Amino acid sequence: MMITEGECRLFTFKEGALSALGHDLVLRAARWSVDLRRESRTVTARVEAASVAVVCARRHGADDPDALSSGDRAKIERTARSEVLRVERFPEVVFEGRWEGDEPSVVGGTLALCGVTRPIEVRVSRSEGRLVCKATVHQPDWGITPYHAMLGALRVQADVQVEWTLAGA
């Protein structure tokens, strides 16, 4: 079953001595698909890396849609695409997984990101009739140096939270 209805969001978190100057962020992948095959208990999820865009900043765990100017958003998106995801060289992110049992709570598989394929586990739950899939991507495990500025006094944490909410699954 091919699923294209839902949302794929990424959450980044700031750290460092000057972290008060930065923002936690919510990003969204606009172009993605999930091929869920219940009979073989397999899933393949694909994301077009260049479709990742900033949704908003977060403060104290809540969305703050007015915290970023359009210029800030554009700069963050350029940096994410060119320096972090390197979309010209690695246009697609792919997760391939398999689960045991009828309703999985964990799907084990591999994530191909920035030319590196590594094992990863995705936690699965249901909420309001949707399938919610969450994973933590530790950027250095995929050869990604987390973004930093001001000689490292402002940095993005190495762990990025990824959340898929899938309708009709």
LODOKOL-176794 format. One record per residue: y, z, x of N, C-alpha, C in turn; residue in one letter; residue number from 1. Coordinates in Angstrom, 1 decimal, decimal comma, padded with zeros to 4 digits. Layout:
BEGIN
     n_c2     n_c3     n_c1    ca_c2    ca_c3    ca_c1     c_c2     c_c3     c_c1   rest    nr
        Y        Z        X        Y        Z        X        Y        Z        X      A   NUM
...
This chain:
BEGIN
     n_c2     n_c3     n_c1    ca_c2    ca_c3    ca_c1     c_c2     c_c3     c_c1   rest    nr
   -001,2    000,0    000,8    000,0    000,0    000,0    001,2    000,0    000,9      M     1
    002,1   -001,0    000,7    003,3   -001,1    001,5    004,4   -000,3    000,8      M     2
    005,0    000,6    001,5    006,1    001,4    000,9    007,4    001,1    001,6      I     3
    008,4    000,8    000,8    009,7    000,5    001,4    010,8    001,3    000,6      T     4
    010,4    002,1   -000,3    011,3    002,9   -001,1    011,3    004,4   -000,6      E     5
    012,4    004,9   -000,3    012,5    006,2    000,3    013,6    006,3    001,3      G     6
    013,4    007,1    002,3    014,4    007,3    003,3    013,8    007,8    004,6      E     7
    014,3    007,3    005,7    013,9    007,8    007,0    015,2    008,4    007,7      C     8
    015,2    009,7    007,9    016,4    010,3    008,5    016,0    011,0    009,8      R     9
    017,0    011,1    010,7    016,8    011,7    012,0    017,9    012,8    012,1      L    10
    017,5    014,0    012,6    018,5    015,1    012,8    018,6    015,4    014,3      F    11
    019,8    015,4    014,8    020,0    015,8    016,2    020,9    017,0    016,2      T    12
    020,7    017,8    017,3    021,4    019,1    017,4    022,0    019,2    018,8      F    13
    023,2    019,8    018,8    024,0    019,9    020,0    023,7    021,2    020,7      K    14
    024,0    021,2    022,0    023,8    022,4    022,8    024,7    022,3    024,0      E    15
    024,9    023,4    024,8    025,7    023,4    026,0    026,9    024,2    025,8      G    16
    027,5    024,5    027,0    028,7    025,4    027,0    029,8    024,9    026,1      A    17
    030,0    023,6    026,0    031,0    023,0    025,2    030,5    022,4    023,8      L    18
    029,4    023,0    023,3    028,8    022,5    022,1    029,7    022,6    020,9      S    19
    030,7    023,5    020,9    031,6    023,6    019,8    032,4    022,4    019,6      A    20
    032,5    021,5    020,7    033,3    020,3    020,6    032,5    019,2    020,0      L    21
    031,2    019,3    019,9    030,3    018,3    019,4    029,8    018,5    018,0      G    22
    028,9    017,7    017,5    028,4    017,8    016,1    026,9    017,6    016,1      H    23
    026,2    018,4    015,2    024,9    018,1    014,9    025,0    016,9    014,0      D    24
    024,0    016,0    014,0    024,1    014,7    013,3    022,9    014,4    012,4      L    25
    023,2    013,7    011,3    022,2    013,1    010,5    022,3    011,6    010,7      V    26
    021,2    010,9    011,1    021,2    009,5    011,2    020,2    008,9    010,2      L    27
    020,3    007,7    009,8    019,3    007,1    008,9    018,9    005,7    009,4      R    28
    017,7    005,4    009,3    017,2    004,0    009,6    017,2    003,2    008,3      A    29
    018,0    002,2    008,3    018,1    001,4    007,0    017,0    000,4    006,8      A    30
    016,3   -000,1    007,9    015,2   -001,0    007,8    014,0   -000,5    008,4      R    31
    013,0   -000,2    007,5    011,7    000,4    007,8    010,7    000,0    006,8      W    32
    009,4    000,2    007,2    008,3    000,1    006,2    007,2    001,0    006,6      S    33
    006,4    001,4    005,6    005,2    002,2    005,8    004,1    001,5    005,1      V    34
    003,0    001,3    005,9    001,8    000,7    005,3    000,8    001,8    005,2      D    35
    000,5    002,3    004,0   -000,4    003,5    003,8   -001,7    003,0    003,2      L    36
   -002,8    003,2    003,9   -004,1    002,8    003,4   -005,0    004,0    003,2      R    37
   -005,0    004,4    001,9   -005,8    005,6    001,6   -007,3    005,4    001,8      R    38
   -007,8    004,2    001,5   -009,3    004,0    001,7   -009,7    004,2    003,1      E    39
   -008,9    003,8    004,1   -009,3    003,9    005,5   -008,6    005,1    006,1      S    40
   -007,7    005,8    005,3   -007,0    007,0    005,8   -006,1    006,7    007,0      R    41
   -005,4    005,6    007,0   -004,6    005,2    008,1   -003,2    004,9    007,6      T    42
   -002,2    005,0    008,5   -000,8    004,7    008,2   -000,2    004,0    009,4      V    43
    000,6    003,0    009,1    001,5    002,4    010,1    002,9    002,4    009,6      T    44
    003,8    003,0    010,4    005,2    003,0    010,0    006,0    002,3    011,1      A    45
    006,9    001,4    010,6    007,7    000,7    011,5    009,2    000,9    011,2      R    46
    010,0    001,0    012,2    011,5    001,1    012,1    012,1    000,1    013,0      V    47
    013,1   -000,6    012,4    013,9   -001,5    013,2    015,0   -000,6    013,9      E    48
    014,9   -000,4    015,2    015,7    000,5    015,9    017,2    000,2    015,7      A    49
    017,6   -001,0    015,7    019,0   -001,4    015,5    019,6   -001,0    014,2      A    50
    018,7   -000,6    013,2    019,2   -000,2    011,9    019,6    001,2    011,8      S    51
    019,4    002,0    012,9    019,7    003,4    012,9    021,3    003,6    012,9      V    52
    021,8    004,3    011,9    023,2    004,5    011,7    023,5    006,0    011,4      A    53
    024,7    006,4    011,7    025,1    007,8    011,4    025,4    007,9    009,9      V    54
    024,8    009,0    009,3    025,1    009,3    007,9    026,3    010,3    007,9      V    55
    026,2    011,4    008,6    027,3    012,4    008,7    027,0    013,4    009,8      C    56
    028,0    014,2    010,0    027,8    015,4    010,9    027,3    016,5    010,0      A    57
    026,8    017,6    010,7    026,4    018,8    010,0    027,0    020,0    010,6      R    58
    027,4    020,9    009,8    028,0    022,2    010,3    027,3    023,3    009,6      R    59
    026,8    024,3    010,4    026,1    025,4    009,9    024,9    025,0    008,9      H    60
    024,2    023,9    009,3    023,1    023,5    008,5    023,4    022,7    007,2      G    61
    024,7    022,4    007,0    025,1    021,7    005,8    025,8    020,4    006,2      A    62
    025,5    019,3    005,4    026,2    018,0    005,6    027,7    018,2    005,6      D    63
    028,4    017,6    006,5    029,9    017,6    006,5    030,4    016,1    006,6      D    64
    030,5    015,4    005,5    030,7    014,0    005,5    032,1    013,6    006,0      P    65
    033,0    014,6    006,1    034,4    014,3    006,6    034,6    014,6    008,1      D    66
    033,6    015,1    008,8    033,8    015,6    010,1    034,0    014,5    011,2      A    67
    033,5    013,3    010,9    033,6    012,2    011,8    034,5    011,1    011,3      L    68
    035,3    010,6    012,2    036,1    009,4    011,9    035,2    008,2    012,0      S    69
    035,7    007,1    011,5    035,0    005,8    011,5    034,8    005,4    013,0      S    70
    035,8    005,7    013,8    035,7    005,4    015,3    034,6    006,2    015,9      G    71
    034,5    007,5    015,6    033,5    008,4    016,1    032,1    007,9    015,7      D    72
    031,9    007,5    014,5    030,7    007,0    014,0    030,3    005,7    014,8      R    73
    031,2    004,8    014,9    030,9    003,6    015,6    030,5    003,9    017,1      A    74
    031,2    004,8    017,7    030,9    005,1    019,1    029,5    005,7    019,2      K    75
    029,2    006,7    018,3    027,8    007,3    018,3    026,8    006,3    018,1      I    76
    027,0    005,4    017,1    026,0    004,3    016,9    025,8    003,4    018,0      E    77
    026,8    003,0    018,7    026,7    002,1    019,9    025,9    002,8    021,0      R    78
    026,3    004,1    021,2    025,6    004,9    022,2    024,1    005,0    021,9      T    79
    023,8    005,4    020,6    022,4    005,6    020,2    021,6    004,3    020,4      A    80
    022,2    003,2    020,0    021,5    001,9    020,1    021,3    001,4    021,5      R    81
    022,4    001,5    022,3    022,4    000,9    023,7    021,8    001,8    024,7      S    82
    022,2    003,1    024,7    021,8    004,0    025,8    020,5    004,8    025,5      E    83
    020,3    005,2    024,2    019,2    006,0    023,9    018,0    005,2    023,4      V    84
    018,2    004,4    022,4    017,0    003,6    021,9    016,8    002,3    022,6      L    85
    017,9    001,8    023,3    017,8    000,6    024,0    017,2   -000,5    023,2      R    86
    017,9   -000,8    022,1    017,3   -001,7    021,1    017,1   -003,2    021,5      V    87
    017,9   -003,6    022,5    017,8   -005,0    023,0    016,4   -005,1    023,6      E    88
    016,0   -004,1    024,3    014,7   -004,2    025,0    013,5   -003,7    024,1      R    89
    013,8   -002,7    023,2    012,7   -002,1    022,4    013,2   -002,2    020,9      F    90
    013,1   -003,3    020,3    013,7   -003,4    018,9    012,9   -002,7    017,8      P    91
    011,7   -002,2    018,1    010,9   -001,6    017,0    010,3   -000,3    017,5      E    92
    010,3    000,7    016,6    009,6    002,0    016,8    008,4    001,9    015,8      V    93
    007,2    002,3    016,4    006,0    002,2    015,5    005,2    003,5    015,6      V    94
    004,8    004,0    014,5    003,9    005,1    014,4    002,6    004,6    013,8      F    95
    001,5    004,9    014,4    000,1    004,6    013,8   -000,7    005,9    013,8      E    96
   -001,2    006,2    012,6   -001,9    007,5    012,4   -003,1    007,4    011,5      G    97
   -003,8    008,5    011,6   -005,1    008,6    010,8   -005,2    010,1    010,4      R    98
   -005,8    010,3    009,2   -005,9    011,6    008,7   -007,3    011,9    008,2      W    99
   -007,7    013,1    008,0   -009,0    013,5    007,5   -008,7    014,1    006,1      E   100
   -009,7    014,0    005,2   -009,6    014,6    003,8   -008,8    013,7    002,9      G   101
   -008,7    014,1    001,6   -008,0    013,3    000,6   -006,5    013,4    000,7      D   102
   -006,0    014,6    000,8   -004,5    014,8    000,9   -004,2    015,4    002,2      E   103
   -003,6    014,7    003,1   -003,4    015,2    004,5   -002,2    016,2    004,5      P   104
   -002,4    017,2    005,4   -001,2    018,1    005,7   -000,7    017,8    007,1      S   105
   -001,6    017,1    007,9   -001,2    016,7    009,2   -001,8    015,3    009,4      V   106
   -001,0    014,4    009,9   -001,5    013,1    010,3   -001,3    013,0    011,8      V   107
   -002,4    012,8    012,6   -002,3    012,6    014,0   -002,2    011,1    014,3      G   108
   -001,5    010,8    015,4   -001,4    009,4    015,7   -000,7    009,2    017,0      G   109
   -000,1    008,0    017,1    000,7    007,6    018,3    002,0    007,1    017,9      T   110
    003,0    007,4    018,7    004,4    006,9    018,4    004,7    006,0    019,6      L   111
    005,1    004,7    019,4    005,6    003,8    020,4    007,1    003,8    020,3      A   112
    007,8    004,3    021,3    009,2    004,4    021,3    009,7    004,1    022,7      L   113
    010,6    003,2    022,8    011,3    002,8    024,1    010,2    002,5    025,1      C   114
    009,2    001,8    024,7    008,2    001,3    025,7    007,2    002,3    026,1      G   115
    007,2    003,5    025,5    006,2    004,5    025,8    005,4    004,8    024,5      V   116
    004,1    004,9    024,6    003,3    005,3    023,5    002,6    006,6    023,8      T   117
    002,8    007,6    022,9    002,3    008,9    023,1    001,8    009,5    021,8      R   118
    000,9    010,5    021,9    000,4    011,1    020,7    001,5    012,0    020,1      P   119
    001,4    012,1    018,7    002,3    012,9    018,0    001,6    013,3    016,7      I   120
    002,0    014,5    016,2    001,5    014,9    014,9    002,6    014,9    013,9      E   121
    002,3    014,5    012,7    003,3    014,4    011,6    002,8    015,4    010,5      V   122
    003,7    016,3    010,1    003,4    017,2    009,0    003,7    016,6    007,7      R   123
    002,8    016,7    006,7    003,0    016,0    005,4    002,9    017,1    004,3      V   124
    003,8    016,9    003,3    003,8    017,7    002,1    004,3    016,9    001,0      S   125
    004,3    017,4   -000,2    004,8    016,7   -001,4    006,0    017,5   -002,0      R   126
    007,0    016,8   -002,4    008,2    017,5   -003,0    008,7    016,5   -004,1      S   127
    008,8    017,0   -005,3    009,4    016,2   -006,4    008,7    014,9   -006,5      E   128
    007,4    014,8   -006,4    006,7    013,5   -006,6    006,8    012,6   -005,4      G   129
    007,4    013,0   -004,3    007,5    012,2   -003,1    006,7    012,8   -002,0      R   130
    006,3    011,9   -001,1    005,6    012,4    000,1    006,7    012,6    001,2      L   131
    006,7    013,8    001,8    007,6    014,2    002,8    006,9    014,3    004,1      V   132
    007,3    013,5    005,1    006,6    013,5    006,4    007,6    013,9    007,5      C   133
    007,3    014,9    008,3    008,2    015,4    009,3    007,5    015,5    010,7      K   134
    008,3    015,2    011,7    007,8    015,2    013,1    008,9    015,6    014,0      A   135
    008,6    016,2    015,1    009,5    016,5    016,2    009,3    015,6    017,3      T   136
    010,3    014,8    017,7    010,2    013,9    018,9    011,0    014,5    020,0      V   137
    010,2    014,9    021,1    010,8    015,5    022,3    011,2    014,3    023,2      H   138
    012,4    013,9    023,2    012,9    012,7    023,8    012,4    012,4    025,2      Q   139
    012,4    013,4    026,1    011,9    013,1    027,5    010,4    012,7    027,5      P   140
    009,6    013,1    026,5    008,2    012,6    026,5    008,1    011,1    026,3      D   141
    009,2    010,5    025,8    009,2    009,0    025,7    010,1    008,4    026,7      W   142
    010,5    009,1    027,7    011,3    008,5    028,8    012,8    008,4    028,4      G   143
    013,2    009,2    027,4    014,6    009,2    026,9    015,3    010,4    027,5      I   144
    016,4    010,1    028,2    017,3    011,2    028,6    018,2    011,5    027,5      T   145
    018,2    012,8    026,9    019,1    013,1    025,8    020,5    012,9    026,2      P   146
    021,3    012,4    025,3    022,7    012,1    025,5    023,4    013,4    026,0      Y   147
    024,3    013,2    027,0    025,2    014,3    027,5    026,5    013,8    027,8      H   148
    027,5    014,7    027,8    028,9    014,3    028,2    029,5    015,5    028,9      A   149
    030,6    015,3    029,5    031,4    016,4    030,1    030,5    017,1    031,2      M   150
    029,9    016,3    032,0    029,0    016,8    033,1    027,9    017,7    032,6      L   151
    027,4    017,4    031,4    026,3    018,1    030,8    026,7    019,3    030,0      G   152
    028,0    019,6    029,9    028,4    020,8    029,2    028,3    020,6    027,7      A   153
    028,2    019,4    027,3    027,9    019,0    025,9    026,7    018,1    025,9      L   154
    025,6    018,5    025,2    024,4    017,7    025,2    023,8    017,7    023,8      R   155
    022,9    016,6    023,6    022,1    016,6    022,5    020,8    017,3    022,9      V   156
    020,2    018,2    022,1    019,0    018,8    022,4    017,9    017,8    022,5      Q   157
    016,9    018,1    023,3    015,8    017,2    023,6    015,0    016,9    022,4      A   158
    014,9    017,8    021,5    014,0    017,6    020,3    014,9    017,0    019,1      D   159
    014,4    015,9    018,6    015,0    015,2    017,4    014,0    015,4    016,3      V   160
    014,5    015,8    015,1    013,7    016,0    013,9    013,7    014,7    013,2      Q   161
    012,5    014,2    012,8    012,4    012,9    012,0    011,8    013,3    010,7      V   162
    012,4    012,8    009,6    011,9    013,1    008,3    011,9    011,8    007,4      E   163
    010,7    011,5    006,9    010,5    010,4    006,0    010,3    011,0    004,6      W   164
    011,0    010,5    003,6    010,7    010,8    002,2    010,3    009,5    001,5      T   165
    009,1    009,5    001,1    008,5    008,2    000,6    008,2    008,3   -000,9      L   166
    008,8    007,4   -001,7    008,5    007,3   -003,1    007,3    006,5   -003,4      A   167
    006,6    006,8   -004,4    005,4    006,0   -004,8    004,2    006,1   -003,9      G   168
    004,2    007,1   -003,1    003,1    007,3   -002,2    002,0    008,1   -002,9      A   169
